[in-house]
Amino acid sequence: MARVFSRLYQNVRPLSRCLGNKVLCVEGFRGRREVSGSVFSYPGQVCCFSNTSTRYNAFPRPKLSPQEVTQILRQNEGVVQVSGGGDQEWTSQDIMPAATYSIDSVDSNQLASNSPIEDKLAVARCLHTTGYLFGVFDGHGGPECSQVVAKRLFDYIAASLLPRAELRRVVSEWKAGCRVPLIMVYNDPSKFVSGLQEIYDASLLSYCENLLASVSQDFSMEEALMGAFIQLDNDLGHEVVENQNSSMLEPLLRVALSGSVACVAHVDGPHLHVANAGDCGAVLGMQRQSAGGGWQALRLTNDHSWENQSEVDRVLSEHPPIEAEYVVRNQRLLGMLMPFRAFGDFRFKWDRDTQIRIIQRYAGPDNIIPHCLTPPYLTAVPEVTYHRLRPHDRFLLMASDGLWECMSALNSVNLVGEYMSGRQTLQPVRFPRQIITLREIAQLLEQRQKGLSLKPVDTNASTHLIRHALGGSDAGLDHSRLSHSLTLPPEVRRYFRDDISIHVIFFDSNFLRVCPVEI
């Protein structure tokens, strides 16, 4: 059990994430096999945790060719095509279901720094209500919490959005042994091992029953998102406490004692809600309506860290003044944790008795945080923002802090905007409607001619951003800089960059142009 704690102090000091265990994928197994301590099973392979370490020669590093760079950057690309490609002409009679058509497509990608990567991306469609869910999860102290939260949170949100009658039907069928899916997940074939799945299903069912038992009030999207975040986080800790004699205790502990920040967007027609806990970020890319054109960036999230003074004030106000010296110390929570809001990290949340009973029992007293006198110090309560989409709102960019450490919100929006202009040259000419004047055709062709100079190397906007985040310079893309970043040895890579995970969600401006106000 001591190896559960080998990752914990990756949160404690900067530049210490190169330590700890690795996740190994053992190939060659068909079907699913349960492995002690494993969290996921995949078709054709089993994931388990090992103390194996590998030594790498730091120098010399090979210089990559442009083709090799592109191959590395494209390894984790993902695309979800939602509508018919963004070229359909909509009328006010053609807008149902609304959620389907406000999104054109989604470009996603990840680039690891940690080994294994501690970020996780998720995309899903709600099956019983209209709406799509997008999530970026940035783990710390190991990948376990971000992986588990990314796979569980959307079910909690989807359940909280169900009308009471539909929720009652779903609960009835679950109790009868028929598991009704709440969401359809894209691009993620992984499954929990059966022992964990049973525990997680029981927690979700209990949450649904609590929703039914709650006093009926007017629906609030903000309260639904907040309730889902809070309940899942509570369950992560409760599942450890209630399964002390279970064979699943070790993976449950790993999830509860590692941590993850989260940024989730729910898009339903023209309605955009963003729930954020931690330091991931969401930015809306808006095309200026003035004659000069150009792009604007609207930040929809705030970082929950020491740089946000209101967040520091919130944390300090929740504890006695005598603790002020220790609550925020060295720009970290209790001198140890960077984000002030996160899932997991129950060393910052459990009361003293629970910490002694669980943490001290399995890892000894040295793993109990000093000055943890009046917990909880950490919360998973998200900050929720609403925005009604307009025709000039062209895309939503969601990313882990690995991107925001490399570029500003406006710079990233400009890069995606340039990418969109350049991408048009890679596609056949499509007219926005059947009746179009010669002047409008000339303007369209002139725009495409200008786009030739912006023709992107990549066909995925997230890959385009990662390429510029690592290789961008004042003089443009620097291949040597990009090659250097991609060939850093694993044991020092984290000193120079973090994991980068990105969603770019493109909206259908033609649909938004005719969308009635009452929707």
N, C-alpha and C positions, 0 to 999 in steps of 0.2 A: 504493500500500500504506500510505502514511502515514495515510490516513483511518481505517484499522483502529484506530489508537491515539488517535483524537480523543476517545474515551469514557473512556480508562483512568483519568484523574485525577478522574473523578466519584467515585471511592472515596476520594480523598486528603483532601479537606476537606469539612466540612459545608456544605450549601447550595450545592453546585456542580453539582447534577444537571440544572440547567436548560440546561447547555451540551451540545453534541454533536449528532450527526446524527439525522435522523428516518427512520422507516420509512414509505415511501409505498406505497399500494396502487394500482397502475395498472389501472384497470378497462377493460373493453371487449375483452379477449382471451378467446377461447374455447379450452377445452382447457388444456394446460400448455405453458409456454414457459420455457426456461432463460434466466436473466439473469445475467450475470457478477456474482458476489458475493452472489447471493440465496440464502436458506436454504430458503424454503418456496415451494410453489406451491399455489394454491387453485383450485377450479372457478370459472372465469369471471374470474379475476384473477391477477396476478403480483405478488409482493412483492419489492421491491428497496430498496436503501439509497441515500440521496442526501444531499448536503451542503446541500440547500436549507434556508434558514432563513426564518422569517416574523416580522414585527414586529407586535405587538399594542398597541392602545391600552389602557393600564391602567385608565383612568377615562373616563367613568362606567361602572359595571357595572349592567346591567339587573337589576331585582328580579324574581324568578321568581314566577309564581303557584303555588299548591299543585299544580295539575295538571301544570305544566311541571316542577316538582321531581320529581314521581312518574315522569314520562316519562323523565327523565334517569336516575333511580335504577334503573329497570327495564330499561334498554337491554341489559344483559349477563346478565340472569337465566337460570338453567338449572334444570331439575327432572328427576330420574331417579326413576321409580316402579318399585320393585323387587318388592314383594309386592303383595297384592291390596288394600292400603289400610289395613292394620292392624286390621281389624275381624273377622278370621277367628278362629274358635275352634280352637286346636290341641290335639291329644292326643299322647301319647308315640309313637303309631304313625304320625304324620303329619309327621315331622320331617326326612325326607330329600328332596333334599339339604340339609344343614344350612345351608350358606352362603346359600342363596337366601332363607331366611325370617327370619333375624335382623335384616335391614334392611327397613324399611318404605319409606322414600323419602329422597331427597337434595335439599336446596335449596342452590343455589350462586349466587354473584354476584360481580362485580368493579366497582370504581370506580377509574378512572385518575387519577393525579396527574402522573406522568411522561408525556411524549409522545415515542415510543409507551410504553404501559404496560410495565413490566418484570416484572410478576407473571404467573404462569401457573397455571391450575387443570387438573386431570386426574382423570378417573374411568374405570375399566375393570374388566371381569370376566375372571378367568382362565378360559381355555377348556379346559384339560386337568387342572386341579385345582379344588377348591372354594374360592372366595374372591373378594372384591372388593378393589380397590385404589383409594385416594383420595390425591391429592397436592396440596400447595400449594408453589409454587416462587416465590421472591422474588429477582429478579435485581438486579444492581448493575453499573454500568459499561456498561449497554446491555441490551437484551432477549434477545440471542442465546443466551446460556448457559441461561437459564431455559426458553426455548422448546424448545431441543434436549433438555435433560435431561428435561423433562416428557414428551416424546414417546418417549424411549429407555429411561428407567429401568424402567418397568413391564415391558418385554420382558426385561430382565436379571433382574428379580425373578421373573417367571413361569418363566423357564428354570431358575433356581436351585431352584424348588419342585418341578420335575418328578421323578418316580421315574426311576431310572437306565434302566430298559427303555424307558420312554416317551421320554426324552431321546435315547436311541440311535436310536429310530425317527424322531424329528423331524430329527436331524442327517443321517440317511441320506437322507431325502426332500429336505432342503435341498440336499445335494450332488448329488442327481439333478435339480436344477432346479425342484423344487416347493417354494415358500416356504409353510411351514405357519404360519398365524397362531397366536400364543400367547395373545393377549388380544383382547377386543372393547372398543373405545374408544367412549365416549359423548360426543356433542356436540363433536366436533372433526374437521371434514372436511379439515383441512390435510394436506399431504404434503410430504416433502422433495423437492427437485429431484433428478433421477435420478443426477447425479454424486455427490452426498452420500449418497444412499440406498445406492449400491453400496459406498461406504466403510464406512458404518454397518452394513450387513448382514454384511460381511466380519468386522468386529470382533465382532459378536454371535455369529456362527458360531464364531469362534476361542474365545470365552468358553465356549460350549457344549462344544466339544471338550476344553477344559481341565477342565471339570466332569466329563466322562466319564473323563478320564485321572487325576483325583485319586483318592487312596486312599479307598475307601468307609468312611464312618463313620456313626454314628447321626445321624439328621437333627436339625438344630437350626435353628429358625426365626430365632433371633437371628443365627446365623452366616450363614444364607442372605441375610438382608437386608443385613448388613454387607458380605458378599462382593459383592453386586450393586452397592452404592454405590461401593465401592472400585474395582471393575473398570471401571465406566463412567467414573469420573473418570480412571483411568489411561489409558483409551482416548482420552479427549478430548485428552490431551497427546501420546500416542503417534501419533495420526493426523496431527498437525501435523508431527512429526519425520519421519514416513515419507512424507509427500506434499509435499516441498519443491519438486518440479518439476511438481506437478499444478495444473490450472486451478482446483481447489477449495481451494487453499491459503488464499486470502483469507477465505472464510467459515469455514474451519476455525480460522484464527487468531482471528477475532472471537469464536468460541465459547470458545476456550481462554483468551483474555485478558480476557474479561468473566467474571462469576461469578454463582453462584446458591446460595442456601441452599435446603434442602428439608425438608419434613415429609411423611411417607408413612404411611398407615394401611392395614393388611391386616386385613380382617374375614372370618372363616370361622366361621359359626355363632356360638357364644358366645365365640369366641376373638378377642381384639383385640390386635394388635401395632402399635406406633407406633415408627417410625424417624425420628430428627430430627438434622439437621446444620445448625446455625445458629440463627437467632432467630425462625423461625416457631413457632407453638405449637398444641398440641392440648389441649382441656379436655373432660372428661366431665361432662355435666349429669345429676345424680342427684336424684331426687325423695325427700324425707325421708319416712320411714315413721312418724314420730311423729304424734300427733293434730293438731298445729298445721300439719303439711305444710311447704311451702316447698321450697327448692332448695339443693343443695350443689354446689360446683365442685371437681372433682379434676383438678389439673394433671398431665398425662402427659408433659410435656416440660420440659427445662431450656434456657434461653438459653445459647448458647455465645458469650459476649462478656465484656468486662472487668468487668461487674457480677457475674459468676459467679466467685467466688474460686477454686474448685476447677479451673475451666477456665484461669484465669490461671496457677495453680500447675503445671498439666499442661504448658502451653506453655513456661514457664520451665524446667521440668525436662528438656526435650528439647534444650536448647542450653547451651553452655558458660556458666558464671557471668559471664564477662567481657562477654557480650552482653546481660546482664539489663537494662542501661540502655536498650537499643534495641528489644528484642523486643516489649515492651508499652510504648508511649509515647503520651502524650496520649489514653489510653483506646482505642488502636487497635493492631493488629498492625503492627509496624515503623513505627508512627506514621501508618499510612495506611488500614488496612482494619478496619471495625467488627466483622464476624463472625469468630470464630476457627475456624470450620469451614464449608467451602463447596466446591461443585464449581467447576472452572475456576480462574481467578486464578493461572495458571501462572507469573506473575512471582514468586509467593511459594513456588513448588514446584520449578521447574527448577534444576538445578545451574548454577554460574557459566558453564561452557563452553557449555551449551545456550542460556543466556540471551544470551551474546555471539553465538553462531552464528545465532540466530533473531531475537531482539528487536533487538539492535544492528544487525543486517544490514538490517532493514526500517524501523527508526524512529530509529536513532542511540543513542549511549550515554546520553543524558539520560533515556531511558525504562527504564533498569535501576535497580532500587530500591537506594538506599544502605543499607549495613550488612546486605545480604542475604548473609551469610557462610557459614551452615551450613543451607541449605534441605534439606528442606521445612519451612516455618514454618506452613503451612496444611494441613489434612486434610479429607477428605470422609467420614471414618469416622463413622457415625451412632451416637447413643445410642439403644438399643432398650429399650422398655418393654412389658411384657405385662400385660393385665388380662382376667380372665374376666367377661363381661357377666352382669349379674343383672337381674331384672325391674324394679328401680327405677332402672336405668341407662337413661335415656330418649333421650339423644342425645349425639353426639360433635361438638364444634365445633372446626374446624381453620381457622386464619387466618394471614395474613401479619402482620408487625409493624405494618402500618398500622392494624389494628384495636386491637392491644394498646397502642399509644401513646395511644389515645383512651379506653379503658375497661379495667377490671380483669376478671379471669376470672370472679369471682362476679357482677359486674354484667352481663356478657354472658350468663351462664347464666340469671340472673333474667329478663332481657329475652326470651330464647327461651322460658323457662317461661311467662311471661305471654302471649307470642305463642301458644303451644300452647293455653292456656286460652281465649284470645279467638278462636282459629281455629275452635274447636268450634261457635261460634255461626253460622259461615258454612256449616256442613255439616248435612245432615239427621241426625236422631237415629238412632243405631245402637246397638242393645243388644249387650253383649259376648258374650252367649250366648242360646240359644233359651229356656231356662228361667230366669226372673228374677222376683223377688218385687216386690210393689208398693212396699215400703220402698226397695228398690234403685232402682226406677224414679224414686221421689221424690227420692232423693239425686242421681241423674244429672241430673234436670231442675233441681235446685237449683244444681248446679255450672254448668250452662249459663246459668242466670240471672245468677250472679255473673260469668260470662265476658262478658256483654254490655258491662260497663264496661271490659273489656280488648280489645274488638273491634278488631283491627289494621287499619290502612290497607292494609297489604301482604298479599299472599297467598304471599309467599316469605320464609322466616325470615332468610335472609342479607340481603335488602333491608331488612328490619325492623331488623337490627343496624346496617347502614350508615347508615340514616336517623337512628338514635339516636346513633351515633358522631359524626356531623357536627352534628346539631341538638339534641342533648340538653343540658339545663341542670338546675339544681336545682329549677326550677319546672315541668319537663317539656319537651316538644318546643318548640323556638323556631324558628318558620318563618323569621324574618329571619336568624338565624344559619345555618340550613341553606342558604338562598338565597345568602347571602354566600359560603359555602364553595364552592358549585357554580359561582359566576360569577367566581372569582378568575382573573386572566389566566394563561395557561400559563407565562409566564416567571417568575412569583413563586409559583405554586401549591405548588411543592415546599417552599417555606419554611414552609408552614402544615400540610401533611398529606402523607402518603405514599400510594402505591398501596394499595388495600384489596382483598383477595381472601379469600373465605370459602366453606367447605363446612359445612353443618349436616346431619349424617347421623342420621336418626331410626330408632330401633330398635323392633322389634315386641315389646312387653312380654308379650303373650299367648304368643308362641312361647318367649320366654326363661323364662317361668313354668313351662313343662312340659318344658323341655329337660333330658334326663338328664345326670347328672354325668359319665358316661363319654364323652360326645361331646367 
